[in-house]
């Protein structure tokens, strides 16, 4: 059986599902995985159609989540940069 391409599956997930998944990772304190998924989330915005109404939401949510992750890890400077993006 062929394993699905996780990037393709991720790219097709609705924004709210991705955000919820990252929120659960933050709650579980799985920082590395949360950061990896949030970074993929941000890269997804680069792939979106420039006219897609959800593109700005993806960028905002990704930076917000990356900032929270950095803050939880004690990296105040990086958290500030992400939250101000």
ZIZIHU-V944489 format. One record per backbone hydrogen bond with DSSP energy under -1.0 kcal/mol. NH is the residue of the N-H (numbers start at 1). CO is the residue of the C=O. If there is no record, write none. Layout:
BEGIN
nh->{NH/NH}
co->{CO/CO}
END
This chain:
BEGIN
nh->{9/10/11/12/13/18/19/20/21/22/23/24/25/26/27/28/29/30/31/34/35/36/37/38/39/40/41/42/43/44/48/52/55/58/59/60/61/62/63/64/65/66/67/68/69/70/71/72/73/74/75/76/79/80/81/82/83/84}
co->{5/6/7/8/10/14/15/16/17/18/19/20/21/22/23/24/26/25/29/30/31/32/33/34/35/36/37/38/39/40/44/49/52/54/55/56/57/58/59/60/61/62/63/64/65/66/67/68/69/71/70/74/75/76/77/78/79/80}
END
